[in-house]
Structure formats: C-alpha cells, structure tokens
Amino acid sequence: MCTMCAAISKRDGFFIAELPHHVWRLAEDQTWPGWSMLIHKKHVTELFEMSPAERAAAMEEVSEAARILKNTFGATKMNIELLGNQEPHVHWHIIPRRTDDPAWNRPIWTFAHAPVRLSPREHDAVVARIRRKIPAPSAAASSPPQA
C-alpha cells in the first residue's frame, strides 16, 4: 500500500486536521518550525490526474494552509513543494521559512542536518497552535438547507 494512502487514516500525534481534499499532518522533522504536509485524499500522482474542480479546490486548501502557517510561525517566505519522486502520491510539503533559519536561500533538501524531533509536550503545543488558527466551518455551510 502507498505510504501516503496509509497516512491519510492515521489520527496520531502528527495529525493536524482533515480538510475536504487533504489530510494535514505535521512533519516529524521540525528544523523549520511548522513544516507540515497536506496529503491528497485521492490517490493521484500528478495534478493533471485531478479534474479542474478538484485541482482548484486542492490549491485553495494548500494556499490556506500556507497562509495559516505563515501567520502562525512568522515566516518571511513560504516554500510549497510538490515533489513525489520518493512517494508517488500528491502531497505538499509546506515549509515556513525565515531569514534566520539554518538554510535560508537554499532548498531544505540540500541542507544536511540532524532532524529536530520535538518532545511530546512541544509537539502537542505546535499542533494545537496550528489548529487554533484553522477557521471553523461556517454555520451556513454546516447547517442543512432551510425548507
């Protein structure tokens, strides 16, 4: 089974939120605080395998997650990466970048480093910090239509 498909159903400590088209998970390596991934719920390997409507909705979720992370972690710039060479399933690495980060002006993949693993308490605090910034679904969107 695809490791990303398996990760979609995990509700462990790395789970942040379930969105309509993605599952949002915190990356294990927090060298760049807030680094997380959005994993598309449908197993597709390329954007062009989605319908135009699915692709547009997916991009809106990616953009909103990036906005939340930028504001939450005071990022100077957001890196949003869709690679898929190692895991051929559409998933986005969303990485808040700051000018004081250890690899500013370089892709994180080119920076050899020991991954930063948070303590359980620190980890839970980061997840909670992100969750607090996720807008609640509007009452109108979650209410049944009026007859």
C-alpha angles and dihedrals in degrees: 000000000000110000091224092052088051091049092054092072097043115111096183128130092289093060112106105168146331112237126187093264105015144037112228116217134175114241115244091231110069098179082123103043112236095020104158142156135232110209116200111236093220116069103243126143099201136036091236089063088070124080114253089254093050091047093050092048091047091051091051090055092048091049093048092048090050091049091050093048093046091053095041097050101030093241121187091206136003122228112207113186133183107183114144099178093121098029111031096206123098106263130148127221106211110193126182108218127198130186089244095054117117095253105031111167092021134085109260090234090067094054113091108214144143106257115252108236115192125222113251090257093050091044093052090048092054092048091048091048091055094043091054089061096051108102115239115242109267117258090238092055094049098041122089115250115270116249 
